Amino acid sequence: MLLYPSVDKLLDKIDSRYSLIMLASKRAHELDGGATPLLNEYKSKKSVGKALEEIEAGVLKIDPNAKDFN
């Protein structure tokens, strides 16, 4: 099974795999905790997949002023 969206495509939006995984992980935890979805519709059923879809759509980005991911 292929990951949607593909990591290679997402690396065009986030400059490193580490940053991509940290951002998706943090957002997945937020979604699991009841955070409001940023998209109207998702292809993924799992929260990590939803987070990756938000990154691909450009609605979830790393804050350039943030010191870390906490």
JOSUL-V747751 format. One record per backbone hydrogen bond with DSSP energy under -1.0 kcal/mol. NH is the residue of the N-H (numbers start at 1). CO is the residue of the C=O. Records with the same first field share a line. If there is no record, write none. Layout:
BEGIN
NH = CO  CO
END
This chain:
BEGIN
10 = 6
11 = 7
12 = 9
13 = 10
14 = 10
20 = 16
21 = 17
22 = 18
23 = 19
24 = 20
25 = 21
26 = 22
27 = 23
28 = 24
29 = 25
30 = 26
31 = 27
32 = 28
33 = 29
34 = 31
35 = 30
50 = 46
51 = 47
52 = 48
53 = 49
54 = 50
55 = 51
56 = 52
57 = 53
58 = 55
59 = 54
60 = 54
66 = 63
END
